[in-house]
């Protein structure tokens, strides 16, 4: 819609909003035909907002709270109303079985226009795609018995970012640190082709620990979408809306950059030095520029200037004037600039360095643009005017991505990163041969452009080592893992990650004492909560396979508590720990408790990965194994047959995971005195073991 038609629509809306019933209907019938439906959409949104935001005032709000308080949304009991938004009302829900709380968002029937239902469900899908420490996590979603949709997300007990900073007297550095984490969350959303479109302080809560959480993706949209209606115009917050939103024009990454600029401007304290005020004013003005093309090109570019400011370096937003850059240099080196001639030499030298830094920054900006184009082309197939196909498959997207990555010869570093990313996806999909090709290309590319001591090269060595484990090529895996650790120690970077990779390889080889030593060092080197939990999990796994059940259980329970805090109650990481605890209970003879833990794990894994995934097969195998001990053989046989079919499809006939399932089927046949059936399973198991032993010694 062009600006003239948009302004006309706004005028009509303001007139129609003052009318009621038949008078309004007559007015709408008399406007231009092509504006009638957009006008009706706006009036419908306005009526819903009246109910939400103005309604029957306290009486209606009290009635709403009383209607839902005490009800259940799935496993969550609603305790009290804690807020509302353009897409629904939010309650605090408590889950007694896990002793956890969540924010439950409900869309009332009274507000259920088809457009609102679509937006509400779209918000669920958006949250499901995003996993970031500074974005509230989606836990669950469903409908009530009467069809009312709801979803549960992470409850953030905090205050809007501006209120938090004022209440805590946060310094400029503290404010910018929190704001930078918000920018990283927005960058994460953009990397998933999602634009928030409603960035404002009330959608950015900060908890008592100073952790920011981005909320309310109610009017977010995919970069490949087009707006079907003008409802997003009414749902935006005018004070924070970008000019293109207010005009009803197309939105994009630049729209969120504008919102970040407005939030930053509100965050800035009044007691800034002249230099700080000048730089931050330039930074905010560039982010908020009326012309989208003159804003920061990406969240990365904004973060880059925040880092420049933090280090006292020239901003990319600042015009390339010699006076400006020289003043920055002199200010940071005032004690060394004592003689006029020496100062001139330093200025000349620094100007050359700035040119190099500027060129590097331009190169990074160009890389960001190339990567964004790459993401868009994955879904559009190279056609700028075509959206993604309705039946677009994951493998189709990945294959398309590989073709595009191979064509990206102009930027070898970006090409290597794409090879690595796509190889990791192929590995997770179970396409191990394709994963090997891509990961080796990434390694070779990084060796050529980075060298053997660079963190990127070390990272790629570890990628290959982990893949070799899945391929049951343990000699190659250990060789790559030890090379990675030696390079990491020499470069004094990424040592903990390299230790964890080697520890995993040694665990798979059965070298438990050395694996425990290696993993213990890795745990000692970790400080980040998530990384520390993962290292502790690796150590607990080795203790289990070494038969140290008490140490293994203690470690896994410690990790489970950490994962529930980091990811929420229903995440595949928690399922992995539940599986470990189930295995410990089985090996210590507590079979009923073991089955319970394994089924809890499967209830998380199967919906997340799908019914035909190797992770699902592994979980099914664990349940079947304990069912044999519980003398429920028929149930176990069906589950093992299903697991075997999945594993053979993914890994082929010769693989430790396939052999493991064959072994369980053979054991089950022996328990039931079906010796011929047992032989049919044990013979291919023996062939697999023999071939694996031969392969691993080549």
C-alpha positions as CSV (number, residue, x, y, z in Angstrom):
1,X,0.0,0.0,0.0
2,X,1.4,3.4,-1.0
3,X,1.7,6.3,1.4
4,X,-1.3,8.2,-0.1
5,X,-3.7,5.2,0.2
6,X,-2.4,4.5,3.7
7,X,-3.1,8.1,4.8
8,X,-6.6,7.9,3.3
9,X,-7.2,4.6,5.2
10,X,-6.1,6.2,8.5
11,X,-8.5,9.2,7.9
12,X,-11.4,6.8,7.2
13,X,-10.6,4.7,10.3
14,X,-10.6,7.8,12.6
15,X,-14.0,8.8,11.2
16,X,-15.5,5.3,11.4
17,X,-14.2,4.7,15.0
18,X,-16.5,7.4,16.2
19,X,-19.6,5.8,14.8
20,X,-21.6,2.8,16.1
21,X,-23.7,0.0,14.7
22,X,-25.8,0.9,11.6
23,X,-24.2,4.3,11.2
24,X,-20.8,2.7,11.0
25,X,-22.0,0.0,8.6
26,X,-23.4,2.7,6.3
27,X,-20.2,4.7,6.5
28,X,-18.0,1.6,5.5
29,X,-20.4,0.7,2.7
30,X,-19.8,4.2,1.2
31,X,-16.0,4.2,1.1
32,X,-13.9,3.1,-1.9
33,X,-14.4,-0.6,-2.6
34,X,-10.7,-1.5,-2.4
35,X,-10.5,0.1,1.1
36,X,-13.6,-1.5,2.6
37,X,-11.9,-4.8,3.8
38,X,-8.8,-3.1,5.1
39,X,-11.0,-0.7,7.0
40,X,-13.1,-3.5,8.5
41,X,-9.8,-5.3,9.6
42,X,-8.6,-2.2,11.4
43,X,-12.0,-1.7,13.1
44,X,-12.0,-5.3,14.2
45,X,-8.5,-4.9,15.7
46,X,-9.6,-1.7,17.5
47,X,-12.6,-3.4,19.0
48,X,-10.4,-6.3,20.3
49,X,-7.9,-3.8,21.8
50,X,-10.8,-1.9,23.5
51,X,-11.8,-5.2,25.1
52,X,-8.2,-5.9,26.1
53,X,-6.9,-2.5,27.1
54,X,-9.9,-0.4,28.1
55,X,-12.9,-2.8,28.3
56,X,-15.0,-2.8,31.4
57,X,-12.0,-1.5,33.4
58,X,-11.4,-3.1,36.8
59,X,-14.6,-5.1,36.9
60,X,-13.9,-6.8,33.6
61,X,-10.3,-7.5,34.5
62,X,-11.4,-9.0,37.9
63,X,-14.0,-11.2,36.1
64,X,-11.4,-12.4,33.7
65,X,-9.0,-13.3,36.5
66,X,-11.7,-15.1,38.4
67,X,-12.8,-17.1,35.3
68,X,-9.4,-18.6,34.7
69,X,-7.7,-18.7,38.1
70,X,-7.5,-22.2,39.4
71,X,-8.1,-23.8,36.0
72,X,-5.5,-26.0,34.3
73,X,-3.7,-25.5,31.0
74,X,-2.2,-28.9,30.5
75,X,0.0,-29.6,33.6
76,X,-0.1,-26.0,34.7
77,X,-2.5,-24.6,37.3
78,X,-3.3,-21.0,36.7
79,X,-2.6,-19.0,39.9
80,X,-3.1,-15.3,39.0
81,X,-3.2,-12.9,36.1
82,X,0.1,-11.2,35.6
83,X,-0.3,-9.2,32.4
84,X,-1.8,-8.9,28.9
85,X,-0.7,-8.1,25.4
86,X,-2.1,-7.6,21.9
87,X,-2.5,-11.3,21.5
88,X,-4.0,-12.4,24.8
89,X,-3.9,-12.4,28.6
90,X,-1.0,-13.9,30.6
91,X,-1.3,-15.9,33.8
92,X,1.2,-17.3,36.2
93,X,1.0,-21.1,36.0
94,X,2.6,-23.6,38.3
95,X,3.5,-27.2,37.5
96,X,3.5,-29.2,40.8
97,X,5.1,-32.4,39.4
98,X,8.3,-30.5,38.4
99,X,8.0,-27.7,41.0
100,X,8.3,-25.1,38.2
101,X,6.4,-22.0,37.1
102,X,5.6,-20.6,33.6
103,X,3.9,-17.7,32.0
104,X,0.7,-19.0,30.3
105,X,-0.6,-16.9,27.5
106,X,-4.3,-17.5,26.6
107,X,-6.3,-16.2,23.6
108,X,-9.9,-15.7,24.8
109,X,-12.8,-16.8,22.6
110,X,-14.2,-13.3,22.7
111,X,-11.2,-12.1,20.7
112,X,-11.0,-14.9,18.3
113,X,-11.1,-13.4,14.8
114,X,-9.4,-15.6,12.3
115,X,-6.6,-13.1,12.0
116,X,-6.0,-13.1,15.8
117,X,-5.9,-16.9,16.0
118,X,-3.4,-16.9,13.1
119,X,-1.2,-14.3,14.9
120,X,-1.4,-16.2,18.2
121,X,-0.4,-19.5,16.6
122,X,2.3,-17.7,14.6
123,X,3.8,-16.4,17.9
124,X,4.0,-20.0,19.2
125,X,5.8,-21.2,16.0
126,X,8.2,-18.2,16.2
127,X,9.1,-18.9,19.9
128,X,9.6,-22.6,19.1
129,X,12.3,-21.7,16.6
130,X,14.3,-19.5,18.9
131,X,16.7,-20.8,21.6
132,X,18.8,-18.0,23.1
133,X,19.6,-17.0,26.7
134,X,18.1,-13.6,26.2
135,X,14.8,-14.8,24.6
136,X,12.0,-16.3,26.8
137,X,11.8,-20.0,26.0
138,X,8.6,-21.7,24.8
139,X,7.7,-24.8,27.0
140,X,4.4,-26.2,25.8
141,X,1.3,-25.3,23.7
142,X,-2.2,-26.7,23.4
143,X,-5.9,-25.8,23.6
144,X,-8.5,-25.9,26.4
145,X,-11.5,-28.2,26.1
146,X,-13.5,-25.4,24.5
147,X,-10.9,-24.8,21.8
148,X,-9.2,-21.8,23.5
149,X,-5.6,-21.8,22.4
150,X,-2.8,-21.3,25.0
151,X,1.0,-21.7,25.3
152,X,3.4,-21.9,28.2
153,X,6.7,-20.0,28.1
154,X,9.4,-19.1,30.5
155,X,8.3,-16.9,33.3
156,X,10.5,-13.8,33.7
157,X,10.3,-12.3,37.1
158,X,11.7,-8.9,36.2
159,X,11.1,-5.3,35.3
160,X,11.2,-3.4,31.9
161,X,14.8,-2.7,31.0
162,X,14.5,1.1,31.5
163,X,12.8,0.7,34.9
164,X,15.4,-1.9,36.0
165,X,18.3,0.4,35.2
166,X,16.8,3.4,36.9
167,X,15.8,1.4,40.0
168,X,19.3,-0.1,40.3
169,X,21.2,3.1,39.5
170,X,23.0,1.2,36.7
171,X,26.1,2.8,35.3
172,X,26.5,3.5,31.6
173,X,28.7,0.4,31.2
174,X,26.1,-1.8,32.9
175,X,23.3,-0.4,30.8
176,X,25.2,-0.9,27.6
177,X,26.1,-4.5,28.6
178,X,22.5,-5.4,29.1
179,X,21.5,-3.6,25.9
180,X,24.2,-5.5,24.0
181,X,22.7,-8.8,25.2
182,X,19.3,-7.6,23.8
183,X,21.0,-6.9,20.4
184,X,22.5,-10.4,20.4
185,X,19.0,-11.8,21.0
186,X,17.7,-9.8,18.1
187,X,20.6,-11.0,16.0
188,X,19.7,-14.6,16.9
189,X,16.1,-14.0,15.8
190,X,17.3,-12.4,12.5
191,X,19.5,-15.4,11.9
192,X,16.3,-17.5,11.9
193,X,14.7,-15.0,9.4
194,X,12.4,-13.6,12.2
195,X,11.7,-9.9,12.7
196,X,10.3,-8.9,16.1
197,X,8.7,-5.6,15.0
198,X,7.6,-4.4,18.4
199,X,10.9,-3.7,20.4
200,X,10.2,-1.6,23.4
201,X,11.2,-1.5,27.1
202,X,8.1,-3.4,28.3
203,X,9.0,-6.3,25.9
204,X,12.5,-6.5,27.4
205,X,12.4,-7.6,31.0
206,X,15.5,-7.8,33.2
207,X,15.6,-10.2,36.2
208,X,17.3,-9.7,39.6
209,X,20.5,-11.2,38.2
210,X,20.7,-8.6,35.4
211,X,19.7,-11.0,32.7
212,X,17.6,-9.5,29.9
213,X,14.8,-11.5,28.3
214,X,13.1,-10.5,25.0
215,X,9.4,-11.2,25.1
216,X,6.2,-10.9,23.0
217,X,6.8,-12.0,19.4
218,X,3.0,-11.5,18.8
219,X,3.5,-9.4,15.7
220,X,6.8,-10.9,14.6
221,X,7.1,-12.2,11.0
222,X,9.3,-14.3,8.8
223,X,11.5,-12.4,6.4
224,X,9.9,-14.4,3.5
225,X,6.3,-13.5,4.5
226,X,4.2,-10.8,3.2
227,X,1.5,-9.0,5.3
228,X,-1.9,-10.4,4.4
229,X,-3.7,-7.6,6.2
230,X,-3.0,-4.3,7.9
231,X,-3.6,-5.7,11.3
232,X,0.1,-5.3,12.2
233,X,-0.3,-1.6,11.8
234,X,-2.8,-1.4,14.7
235,X,-0.9,-3.9,16.9
236,X,2.4,-2.0,16.8
237,X,3.3,0.5,19.6
238,X,3.3,3.9,17.9
239,X,5.9,5.5,20.2
240,X,8.4,2.8,19.2
241,X,7.3,2.1,15.6
242,X,9.6,2.8,12.8
243,X,8.5,5.3,10.1
244,X,7.9,2.6,7.6
245,X,5.6,0.8,10.1
246,X,3.6,4.0,10.7
247,X,3.3,4.5,6.9
248,X,2.1,0.9,6.4
249,X,5.1,0.0,4.3
250,X,7.3,-3.1,4.1
251,X,9.2,-4.0,7.3
252,X,12.6,-5.8,7.6
253,X,15.7,-6.1,9.7
254,X,16.0,-2.4,9.6
255,X,12.7,-2.1,11.5
256,X,14.1,-3.9,14.5
257,X,17.3,-1.8,14.3
258,X,15.1,1.3,14.6
259,X,13.4,-0.2,17.7
260,X,16.8,-0.9,19.3
261,X,17.9,2.7,18.7
262,X,14.8,4.0,20.5
263,X,15.3,1.7,23.4
264,X,19.0,2.6,23.7
265,X,18.1,6.3,23.6
266,X,15.8,5.8,26.6
267,X,18.4,3.9,28.5
268,X,21.1,6.5,28.4
269,X,21.7,8.3,31.7
270,X,22.0,12.1,31.9
271,X,25.4,12.3,33.5
272,X,27.5,11.5,30.4
273,X,30.7,13.2,29.4
274,X,30.7,15.4,26.3
275,X,32.6,12.7,24.4
276,X,30.3,9.9,25.5
277,X,27.2,12.0,24.7
278,X,28.5,12.8,21.3
279,X,29.4,9.3,20.3
280,X,26.2,7.7,21.7
281,X,24.1,10.4,20.0
282,X,25.6,9.5,16.7
283,X,25.1,5.8,17.4
284,X,21.4,6.3,18.3
285,X,20.7,8.6,15.3
286,X,22.2,6.1,12.9
287,X,20.0,3.3,14.3
288,X,16.9,5.5,14.2
289,X,17.5,7.1,10.9
290,X,14.2,7.9,9.0
291,X,15.6,6.2,5.9
292,X,16.0,2.4,6.5
293,X,18.9,2.2,4.1
294,X,20.9,4.6,6.2
295,X,20.5,2.7,9.5
296,X,22.9,0.0,10.6
297,X,22.7,-2.9,8.1
298,X,22.3,-5.5,10.8
299,X,22.3,-6.1,14.6
300,X,26.0,-7.2,14.1
301,X,26.9,-3.8,12.8
302,X,25.2,-2.1,15.8
303,X,27.0,-4.5,18.2
304,X,30.3,-3.6,16.4
305,X,29.8,0.1,17.1
306,X,28.8,-0.7,20.8
307,X,32.1,-2.5,21.1
308,X,34.0,0.3,19.4
309,X,32.5,2.7,22.0
310,X,33.4,0.4,24.9
311,X,37.0,0.3,23.8
312,X,37.2,4.1,23.1
313,X,37.6,3.5,19.3
314,X,36.1,5.5,16.5
315,X,32.5,4.5,15.5
316,X,31.7,3.3,12.1
317,X,28.7,5.6,12.3
318,X,31.0,8.6,12.6
319,X,32.0,10.3,9.3
320,X,35.5,9.4,8.2
321,X,37.0,12.8,9.2
322,X,40.7,13.0,10.1
323,X,39.9,15.4,13.0
324,X,37.5,13.0,14.6
325,X,39.7,9.9,14.3
326,X,42.8,11.9,15.5
327,X,41.0,13.2,18.5
328,X,40.1,9.7,19.5
329,X,43.7,8.6,19.2
330,X,45.0,11.6,21.1
331,X,42.5,11.2,23.9
332,X,43.5,7.5,24.4
333,X,47.2,8.2,24.1
334,X,47.5,11.7,25.6
335,X,50.5,10.9,27.7
336,X,52.5,9.5,24.8
337,X,51.8,12.5,22.5
338,X,54.3,15.0,23.8
339,X,56.1,16.3,20.8
340,X,54.5,17.8,17.7
341,X,56.5,15.9,15.1
342,X,56.0,12.6,16.9
343,X,52.3,13.4,17.1
344,X,52.1,13.9,13.3
345,X,53.9,10.6,12.7
346,X,51.5,8.8,15.0
347,X,48.5,10.4,13.4
348,X,49.6,9.3,10.0
349,X,50.3,5.8,11.2
350,X,47.0,5.6,13.0
351,X,45.1,6.9,9.9
352,X,46.5,4.0,7.9
353,X,45.5,1.6,10.6
354,X,42.0,3.0,10.7
355,X,41.7,2.6,6.9
356,X,42.7,-1.1,7.3
357,X,40.2,-1.5,10.2
358,X,37.5,0.3,8.2
359,X,38.1,-2.0,5.2
360,X,37.9,-5.0,7.5
361,X,34.6,-3.7,8.9
362,X,33.2,-3.2,5.4
363,X,34.3,-6.7,4.6
364,X,32.4,-8.0,7.6
365,X,29.3,-6.0,6.7
366,X,29.5,-7.4,3.2
367,X,29.8,-10.9,4.7
368,X,26.7,-10.3,6.9
369,X,24.8,-9.2,3.8
370,X,25.9,-12.3,1.8
371,X,24.9,-14.6,4.7
372,X,21.5,-13.0,4.9
373,X,21.0,-13.4,1.1
374,X,22.1,-17.0,1.5
375,X,19.4,-17.6,4.1
376,X,16.7,-16.0,2.0
377,X,17.8,-17.9,-1.1
378,X,17.6,-21.2,0.7
379,X,13.8,-20.7,1.0
380,X,13.2,-18.8,-2.2
381,X,15.3,-21.0,-4.5
382,X,17.0,-18.0,-5.9
383,X,13.8,-16.3,-7.1
384,X,13.4,-13.0,-5.4
385,X,9.7,-13.0,-6.1
386,X,8.9,-16.5,-4.9
387,X,8.1,-17.5,-1.4
388,X,8.9,-21.0,0.0
389,X,7.0,-23.9,-1.3
390,X,4.3,-25.3,1.0
391,X,5.9,-28.7,0.9
392,X,9.5,-27.6,1.2
393,X,11.5,-30.4,2.9
394,X,14.5,-30.0,5.2
395,X,16.7,-32.0,3.0
396,X,15.8,-30.0,0.0
397,X,16.8,-26.8,1.8
398,X,20.1,-28.3,2.9
399,X,20.9,-29.6,-0.6
400,X,20.1,-26.2,-2.0
401,X,22.4,-24.6,0.7
402,X,25.3,-26.9,-0.2
403,X,25.0,-25.8,-3.9
404,X,25.0,-22.1,-2.9
405,X,27.9,-22.6,-0.4
406,X,30.1,-24.1,-3.1
407,X,29.4,-21.1,-5.3
408,X,30.6,-18.7,-2.6
409,X,34.2,-18.6,-3.7
410,X,34.5,-14.8,-3.2
411,X,34.5,-15.3,0.6
412,X,36.5,-18.5,1.6
413,X,36.0,-17.9,5.4
414,X,32.2,-17.6,5.0
415,X,32.2,-20.6,2.7
416,X,34.0,-22.7,5.3
417,X,31.6,-21.7,8.0
418,X,28.6,-22.7,5.8
419,X,30.3,-26.1,5.0
420,X,30.7,-26.7,8.7
421,X,27.1,-25.6,9.5
422,X,25.5,-27.7,6.8
423,X,27.7,-30.7,7.7
424,X,26.5,-30.4,11.2
425,X,22.9,-30.4,10.0
426,X,23.5,-33.5,7.9
427,X,25.1,-35.2,10.8
428,X,22.0,-34.5,13.0
429,X,19.8,-35.8,10.2
430,X,21.7,-39.0,10.2
431,X,23.3,-38.4,6.7
432,X,26.8,-39.3,7.9
433,X,28.5,-39.6,4.5
434,X,27.2,-36.2,3.3
435,X,28.3,-34.8,6.7
436,X,31.8,-36.1,6.2
437,X,32.2,-34.5,2.8
438,X,31.1,-31.1,4.1
439,X,33.1,-31.2,7.3
440,X,36.3,-32.2,5.5
441,X,35.7,-29.3,3.1
442,X,35.4,-27.0,6.0
443,X,38.6,-28.3,7.6
444,X,40.6,-28.1,4.4
445,X,39.3,-24.6,3.7
446,X,40.2,-23.4,7.2
447,X,43.6,-25.0,7.1
448,X,44.3,-23.1,3.9
449,X,43.1,-19.7,5.0
450,X,43.6,-19.8,8.8
451,X,46.4,-22.2,9.6
452,X,46.7,-25.1,12.0
453,X,46.7,-23.0,15.2
454,X,43.6,-21.0,14.5
455,X,40.5,-21.7,16.7
456,X,38.4,-22.3,13.6
457,X,40.7,-25.0,12.4
458,X,40.8,-26.6,15.9
459,X,37.0,-26.5,15.9
460,X,36.8,-28.3,12.6
461,X,39.1,-31.0,13.8
462,X,36.7,-31.6,16.7
463,X,33.8,-31.7,14.4
464,X,35.4,-34.5,12.4
465,X,36.4,-36.4,15.6
466,X,32.8,-36.4,16.8
467,X,31.6,-37.6,13.4
468,X,34.2,-40.4,13.3
469,X,32.7,-41.7,16.6
470,X,29.3,-41.9,15.0
471,X,30.8,-43.7,12.1
472,X,32.5,-46.1,14.5
473,X,36.0,-45.1,13.1
474,X,37.5,-44.8,16.6
475,X,41.2,-44.7,15.5
476,X,40.6,-41.7,13.2
477,X,38.4,-40.1,15.9
478,X,41.1,-40.3,18.5
479,X,43.8,-39.1,16.1
480,X,41.7,-36.0,15.2
481,X,40.8,-35.3,18.8
482,X,44.4,-35.5,20.0
483,X,45.5,-33.2,17.2
484,X,42.8,-30.7,18.2
485,X,43.9,-30.8,21.9
486,X,47.6,-30.4,21.1
487,X,46.8,-27.4,18.8
488,X,44.5,-25.9,21.4
489,X,47.1,-26.2,24.2
490,X,49.7,-24.6,21.9
491,X,47.5,-21.7,21.0
492,X,46.1,-21.5,24.6
493,X,42.5,-21.3,23.2
494,X,39.5,-23.7,23.3
495,X,41.3,-26.2,25.5
496,X,38.2,-27.2,27.5
497,X,36.2,-28.0,24.4
498,X,39.1,-30.0,22.9
499,X,39.3,-31.9,26.2
500,X,35.6,-32.8,26.1
501,X,35.9,-34.0,22.5
502,X,38.9,-36.3,23.4
503,X,37.1,-37.5,26.6
504,X,34.1,-38.5,24.5
505,X,36.2,-40.4,22.1
506,X,38.1,-42.2,24.9
507,X,34.7,-43.1,26.5
508,X,33.5,-44.7,23.3
509,X,36.8,-46.7,23.1
510,X,36.4,-47.9,26.6
511,X,39.5,-46.1,27.9
512,X,37.6,-45.0,31.0
513,X,40.5,-44.1,33.5
514,X,42.1,-41.7,30.9
515,X,38.7,-40.4,29.9
516,X,37.9,-39.5,33.6
517,X,41.2,-37.7,33.9
518,X,40.6,-35.7,30.7
519,X,36.9,-34.8,31.6
520,X,37.9,-33.8,35.1
521,X,40.3,-31.2,33.7
522,X,37.6,-30.0,31.3
523,X,35.1,-29.5,34.2
524,X,37.7,-27.5,36.1
525,X,38.2,-25.2,33.1
526,X,34.5,-24.3,32.6
527,X,32.8,-21.3,34.2
528,X,29.8,-20.6,32.0
529,X,26.7,-22.4,33.5
530,X,25.7,-24.1,30.3
531,X,29.2,-25.2,29.3
532,X,29.9,-26.3,32.9
533,X,26.7,-28.5,32.9
534,X,27.7,-30.1,29.6
535,X,31.2,-30.9,30.9
536,X,29.8,-32.4,34.1
537,X,27.5,-34.5,32.0
538,X,30.4,-35.9,30.0
539,X,32.2,-36.8,33.2
540,X,29.1,-38.4,34.7
541,X,28.8,-40.5,31.5
542,X,32.3,-41.8,31.8
543,X,31.8,-42.7,35.5
544,X,28.7,-44.7,34.5
545,X,30.5,-46.7,31.9
546,X,33.3,-47.3,34.4
547,X,30.8,-48.7,36.8
548,X,31.0,-45.8,39.3
549,X,27.2,-45.6,39.7
550,X,27.1,-43.3,42.7
551,X,29.3,-40.7,41.1
552,X,27.4,-41.0,37.8
553,X,24.0,-40.5,39.5
554,X,25.2,-37.5,41.5
555,X,26.7,-35.9,38.4
556,X,23.5,-36.4,36.3
557,X,21.2,-35.0,38.9
558,X,23.4,-32.0,39.2
559,X,23.2,-31.5,35.5
560,X,19.4,-32.1,35.3
561,X,18.9,-29.3,37.8
562,X,21.1,-27.0,35.8
563,X,19.4,-27.9,32.5
564,X,15.9,-27.2,33.9
565,X,17.1,-23.7,34.9
566,X,18.8,-23.1,31.5
567,X,16.3,-24.7,29.1
568,X,13.1,-25.3,31.0
569,X,11.4,-28.6,31.9
570,X,10.9,-30.1,28.5
571,X,14.1,-29.9,26.5
572,X,16.1,-32.7,24.7
573,X,19.1,-31.9,26.9
574,X,17.0,-32.8,30.0
575,X,15.8,-35.9,28.2
576,X,19.4,-37.1,27.7
577,X,20.0,-36.8,31.5
578,X,16.8,-38.6,32.3
579,X,18.0,-41.4,30.0
580,X,21.3,-41.6,31.9
581,X,19.5,-41.8,35.2
582,X,17.2,-44.5,33.9
583,X,20.3,-46.5,32.8
584,X,21.8,-46.2,36.3
585,X,18.6,-47.4,37.9
586,X,18.5,-50.4,35.6
587,X,22.0,-51.4,36.2
588,X,21.4,-51.2,40.0
589,X,18.3,-53.3,39.8
590,X,15.7,-50.6,40.2
591,X,13.7,-51.6,37.1
592,X,10.3,-49.8,37.7
593,X,12.1,-46.5,38.5
594,X,14.2,-47.1,35.4
595,X,11.2,-47.5,33.1
596,X,9.6,-44.4,34.5
597,X,12.7,-42.3,33.8
598,X,13.1,-43.7,30.3
599,X,9.5,-43.0,29.4
600,X,9.8,-39.4,30.7
601,X,12.8,-39.0,28.3
602,X,10.9,-40.5,25.3
603,X,8.0,-38.1,26.0
604,X,10.4,-35.2,25.4
605,X,12.5,-36.7,22.6
606,X,9.8,-38.1,20.2
607,X,7.8,-34.9,19.8
608,X,11.0,-32.9,19.4
609,X,12.9,-35.1,16.9
610,X,10.1,-37.1,15.3
611,X,9.2,-40.8,15.3
612,X,11.8,-41.8,12.7
613,X,14.9,-40.3,14.2
614,X,18.0,-42.1,15.7
615,X,17.5,-40.2,19.0
616,X,14.0,-41.6,19.2
617,X,15.3,-45.1,18.4
618,X,17.9,-44.9,21.1
619,X,15.2,-43.9,23.7
620,X,12.9,-46.7,22.5
621,X,15.8,-49.2,22.9
622,X,16.4,-48.1,26.5
623,X,12.8,-48.7,27.4
624,X,12.7,-52.1,25.7
625,X,15.9,-53.1,27.5
626,X,14.3,-52.6,30.9
627,X,11.0,-54.2,29.8
628,X,13.0,-57.4,29.3
629,X,14.0,-57.3,33.0
630,X,10.4,-56.6,33.9
631,X,9.3,-59.7,32.0
632,X,7.2,-57.8,29.5
633,X,8.8,-59.5,26.4
634,X,6.0,-58.9,23.8
635,X,6.0,-55.2,24.5
636,X,9.8,-55.1,24.3
637,X,9.9,-57.1,21.0
638,X,7.7,-54.6,19.3
639,X,9.8,-51.6,20.5
640,X,13.1,-53.2,19.5
641,X,11.8,-54.0,16.0
642,X,10.9,-50.4,15.5
643,X,14.2,-49.2,16.9
644,X,16.2,-51.5,14.6
645,X,14.3,-50.3,11.5
646,X,15.2,-46.7,12.3
647,X,18.9,-47.4,13.1
648,X,19.5,-49.5,10.0
649,X,18.0,-46.8,7.8
650,X,20.3,-44.2,9.4
651,X,23.5,-46.1,10.0
652,X,23.4,-49.0,7.6
653,X,23.7,-52.6,8.7
654,X,27.2,-52.3,10.3
655,X,27.3,-49.9,13.2
656,X,27.5,-50.2,17.0
657,X,24.0,-48.8,17.5
658,X,22.6,-51.4,15.1
659,X,24.6,-54.2,16.8
660,X,23.3,-53.0,20.2
661,X,19.7,-53.4,19.1
662,X,20.4,-56.8,17.5
663,X,22.0,-57.9,20.8
664,X,18.9,-56.9,22.7
665,X,16.7,-58.8,20.3
666,X,18.9,-61.9,20.7
667,X,18.8,-61.6,24.5
668,X,15.0,-61.4,24.5
669,X,14.8,-64.5,22.3
670,X,17.0,-66.4,24.8
671,X,14.9,-65.3,27.8
672,X,11.9,-66.8,26.0
673,X,13.8,-70.0,25.0
674,X,13.4,-69.1,21.3
675,X,16.9,-70.2,20.3
676,X,16.5,-70.2,16.5
677,X,15.2,-66.7,16.7
678,X,18.1,-65.7,18.9
679,X,20.5,-67.1,16.5
680,X,19.0,-65.1,13.6
681,X,19.8,-61.9,15.6
682,X,23.1,-62.9,17.1
683,X,24.7,-63.9,13.7
684,X,24.3,-60.5,12.1
685,X,25.4,-59.0,15.5
686,X,28.6,-61.1,15.4
687,X,29.3,-60.1,11.7
688,X,28.8,-56.4,12.7
689,X,31.2,-56.7,15.6
690,X,33.8,-58.5,13.5
691,X,33.6,-55.9,10.7
692,X,33.7,-53.0,13.2
693,X,36.8,-54.4,14.8
694,X,38.4,-54.7,11.4
695,X,37.4,-51.2,10.4
696,X,38.6,-49.6,13.7
697,X,42.1,-51.1,13.3
698,X,42.7,-50.0,9.7
